[in-house]
Amino acid sequence: MRILYISSYYKPAYVYGGPAKSISSMCEALARQGAHVTVLTTNANGGKTLDVPLEQPVDVNGVTVHYYPLSGVLPRTFFHSPALARACESMVKMHDIVVLETFFTHPTGPAVKACRKWDRPYIIPPRGQLLPWALKQKPFKKRVFLALAGRRQLNHAAALHCTDFVELEAVQRLKLKAPPFVVPNGIETSQWQSLPPRGLLRGRLGIPDTAPILLMLGRLHRVKNPELAVEMLGMLARKDVHLVFAGPDEEEGQSRLQARASVLGCANRVHFTGLLSGLYLLQAMADADLFLMTSLMESFGMAAVEAMACGVPVLLSEHVPVGRWVDAAGAGRQVPCRAEAFATACEEMLSDRARLKQMGMRAQGLAFQRFDINRVARQMLAQFQAILSQGKPLLDLQGAQA
């Protein structure tokens, strides 16, 4: 099977968070399953650009990737790339099926046009962009785009790939013509099987060995709601708990959070590491006692799955879809997105070390059994094959949920 992914950004543009990891992991796993996978993408990397060869094939862990330059004419978040648009015309016809990781950005238009011209089925993964909270951000622009082009692009898709049942329900409420299917995001579980010794992150940050560490992984952005974590820390009766933010600073978040922590009297227990990857990320996971995700919206919750793979129990807001699996497995807690609810749950979880450890073991089992990328890639291939042979995806939603 020849699969073409068209994505606004791609590995190693990890500044874009979970999708940058999950898209590349899926492509690499599909290639390991025997599919021929090609990616068309841009050289976008936040406020910078990737230092990669442009407009030529590059082998990235078994996947053929073509990086195209951003034009610089329009805002970077639109991912405007005329070179990528031209490539869609020539590359789509050479593949059996196309996945468009581009919705609400420039490459979607030329990609859909090429797919319809060459009669190639295409799949759109919404990636949380059709959730109610997301549609309320810049609502006028989105309503106009959906009315003029977006809804038509979604309706003509062979299928919509939802990563969880929260997204599925949101898509169904929009009454689109394209059938949705559910395949969760996956992770390379082999990367998380061996952690470094506990204490390395603590040593760098000056955190005592006995002090519990709460870890938040991701951008310091309002959608991640880091303010709630600081408010929660200030509410805890325990004054030995430390909060570590590991992620790139956006919107001058660090200074704002530090100021609020000072008001609450916990500034000496709030730490910022910046973006972590590789060994440094593993060190953070090894030292964490509890993983927090206080988000106002998530399309899935990849960072929580990575924490679970490391044996770290998770405490998630009600807006993190992977929390449904977490609750069912007893791998952590999912609570209302309020500081009081997080503080109560955090106190309870940290007070029983034996139960917390058991939650961590269940979390790791869940991550390895449900979200291993090779298992997930087989589910995705089955959907691709159904679309190519039957013209529609498999709709065994209960099987995907189990």
N, C-alpha and C positions, 0 to 999 in steps of 0.2 A: 504494500500500500504506500502510495506517495502522498505525504501529508505536508501541506504548506501552512505555516503559522505566520501571520502578519501581526506584528506587535509594535506599539508605539515606542517601547523601550525593551531592552533585553540585558541579560547578564553581561558584564558585571556592574550594571547600573543599580546597585543595591540601595541607593538613596531613595528609590521608590517603594521600598518596604517589601511586604509579603509577596505581592504579585511578581516582582522581579525574580524571586526565588522559586515560586510555585510554577511559573510558566517555563522556566529553563529546566527545572526538575522533571516536569512532565515531558518536555521535548526529548530530553536525554533518556528517560525511561522508555518512551515509545521507540526510540532508536534501538535500545537494547532488546526490545521485543521483536525486532526485525523490520520495523517500518523505516522507510526512507523519509527523513524529516528535514525540511528546509525552513529557515526563518528569514523573513524580511523585516528589518527594523531600522531605527535611527541611531545616531550616536549620542542621543540625549543622556545626560547624567546630572539632573537637577540644574543648578546654575552653571555647570561646566559641560564639557563634552568628553566622551570616552576617547582614549588614545588607542584607536583601533584602525586597521586598514579599512578604507572606504570603497564601496561599489565593487567589491570582489569577494568571492567565497572564502570564508574562514572556518576552519574546523574547530568547533568549540565542544569538546568532550563528545565527539561522535555526531554532532549536529552541524549541518552546513548553514552558516549564518552569513547574511549579507547586511552590512551596516551602511546606512545612507545618511548624508549630512542634513541637519536641520537648515532651513533657509535663513533664519534670522530675521525674516520679514514680519512675522506674526508672533504673538506671545508663545514662549517655549512650551507652555502647557497645552497648546493646540497641536504640537508635534508636526508642524508644517514642513513637508519634505517633498518637493517636486520630483526629486530623483527616485524616491520610494514609490511615488504615484506611478511614474513611468515603468518601474520594475514590475508593478502589479500586472500591467497589461501583458508583459512577456512571460511572466512566471506562472500565473494562475493556470493557464492552459496546459502546463506540463505536470499538473498534479491532479490527484483523484478527489481530494477534499480539502477545504480551506477553513482555518480557524482564525477569526478576526478578534484579536485582543486590542481593539482600537476604538471602542464606542465613545462617542462625543469628541473624537479627535479627527484630524485631517485625513489620515490614511483610510478611514472607513469608506468614504465616498468612492475613490478610485478602485478600491478593492471589491466593493459590491458591484460596481459597474463591470469590472473584468469578469467576476464570477458569473454574472448574468449573461454576458456576451458569449462566454465559452461554456455555458451550461454546467458549471461546477457547483455542487452543493457547498454552502458555507454555514458555519456555526458561529454564533456570537455568545461569548461568556460575558454577562453583564458586570461581573466583578463588583457587585454592590451598588452600581450606579443607578439602578432602578428601584432601590429601596426608598421608602418614604422620606427618611432624613436626607438622603443624597439629592433627591429631586427638589427638596426645599432650598438647596443651596444654589444661588443664582437662578431662581425659578423661572424668571422671564425668558432668559436665553435658552433654557432647556425646553420650555414649552414651545418656543418658536422653532427650535431645531427639530423637536419631535414632530411638530405639525408639518414642517416643510420637507423633512427627509428621514428623520430618525425612525419614526413609527413604520414607515414603508420599508426601511432597511431591515428592521426587526421582523416584520411580517413575512418578508421574502426569504428569510433564513430557513435552512433545512431544520434547524433546531436551536434552542437556547440552552446553553450549558450552565446550570445552577450548581453551586458548590455545596449547598445545604438546603434544608427545608424551609428556613426563613426566607431565603431568596426565592425559592420556588413559589411560596405563597404570595410574595410581592409581585412576581411576574404574572401569576395567574389572575391577580386582581386587575391587571392592566388589560386583560382580554385580548392578548395578541394572537395572531394566527399561527405563528411558529410554535411547534410543540416543545415544551421544556423537558429536560431530563436532569437527574441529579447524579453527579460523581464528585466526591469530595476532593479537596486539595490533598496532596501527598507530600511526604518528606523522605529524604534519603536517610532512613533509620540507621544505616551503617555509620553515618557521621557522628551519631550521638551515643554509640555503644560504649565508648571508653572516655571517661572524663578525667581531667588532670586532678592532682591532689587538692583537697579542700584547703582553703586559706590564702591562695595567691591573690585573689581580688581583695580580700580583707586586708592583706598586708599592704597593698598599694594605697588603699583608701583609709587606712588607720582604723578599721572597725574591729573591735574585740572578738576573739574566737567564739565567745558564748552569746554574742548579740545576734538575734534573729535578723535576717536580711530579707526585705521585700524587694523583688526585682520587677521593674517595668521595662519592657523592650519595645522600642519603636520611636517614631518621630515625636518631637515635642510640638505637637500640633493640637489645635482645639478639638478636633474630632477624636483624638485619643484621650481627651479629658484629664490631663495630668494634674490639674488643680484639685480634682477630687481626691487623688491619692495623698496630696499634701494635707488637705483638710482632714482626711482620715487619720493620718499620722499624728496630727495635733490632738485628735480626740482620744487616742489610745491611752488607757490607764498605764500600760507599760511604757516606760521611758528609756528602754534599752533597745528598742526596735529601730533599725535603720532602713531607709528607702533609697534605692539606687535606680536612677534613670539611665538607661543605656540606649542612646539613639541620637540622631542628628538634631540640632536645634533649629526650629523653624519659628518664625513670628516672634523672635526675641523671647522665647519661652523660658529659658533658663533664668534670666534676670527677674522675670515676673514671679516665677516659682520660688526663687530664693528670697525675694522680698516677702512673699506671703508666709514662708516658713519662718522667717525672722519674727513676724508678728505673732505667730503661733508658738514661738519658743522652741522650735525643733530644727532650726537651720543647721546645727552641727550634726544632725542625723540624716540630712538629705545630701545625696551625692550625684554627680553628673560625670559620666565617662565619655560621652560622645558615642558615635557609631562604633560598635564592636563587631568583629568578624573573626573567623578562624579560631585560633587557640584562645584569644582573649574572650571571645563569646563563650567558649566552653568553660573557661575559668569562672566567668560570672554565673553560669548555670550550676557549676559545682558548689559554689558558695551560697546560692540562694536557698532559703527555707520555704519561700512561698512566692509564686509568680502572680502578679496583678495585671489585670486588663480592665481598665475603667472606662472604656470607649463609649462614646455616644452612638457610634455606628461601626460595624465591621462587616465585611462581606463574608468572612469566614472565621479568622482568628489563627493564622499560621503561627504566630509567635507563641501562642499558647500550646499548640501541638508540639513545637520544638522543645518547649519547657517540659512538657509531659514525657517526651522521649528521653529526657535526661533524668526522669524520676522525680521531678519537682511538681508538687500539687499546685493547683491553680485556683484563683479566686477571680471570677469574671463578672462583668456587668450583664444585665439582662439583654444587652444589645450585641452580645458576642455569640453568633449562631452555634459555634462548636460547643457551647455550654450545654446544649441538649444532650450530646453524647457524654459530656463530663458528668452531668447529674446522673444519668442512667448507669454509668460505670462506677460511681462513687469515687471519682478521681479528683474531686475538689468541690467547689461551691459556685453557684450562679445566683446573684442577688440583685435587687433593684439598684438602679444607678444613682444612689444617694450615699453621701459620706457616712451617715449614721449606719446604714445597712452594711457597708463595707467594714466599718470599725467593729461592729458587733461580730460579724463573721470572722474577721481577722483575729480578734481576741479569742474566740472559741477555738479556732483551728490551731493557734500557737500554744494554747494552754494544755493541749493533750499531744505530747510529742509522739507517743506510740501510734495514735490514730493518724497523725499527720504523716508519719512514715508509711503507714499502710495506704493512705491516699496516694502517696508518691509512687508506690509499687503498682497500684491500680492504674495510675496515670500512664506509667511506662507501658504497661500491658495494652492499654487502649491505643496508644500511639503506634505501637508496633503491629498490632493486629488489624486495626481499622485504617490507618493512614500511611502505611508503608507505600512508597511511590510505585514500586513494581506491581503490587496488587492493584493500586488505583489505575495504573496505566493499562492493565488488562481490562478493567472495566471500561475505560475510555475507548480502547480499540474495539470492544464489543459494540459500543454505541456507533462508532464510525462505520463498522461493517454492516450494522442494521440499516443505517441511513443509505449506504451505497446499494444494498441489496433490496431493501423494502421501501426506501424513500421516507422513512421516519425512524426516530430513535426507539429504543426499548423503553417501555413504560412500566417496568416492574419496580415501582418506587419503594414498595415495602422491602424488596430485596436490597436496595441501595441503603435503606435506613437501618437495617439490622446490624 
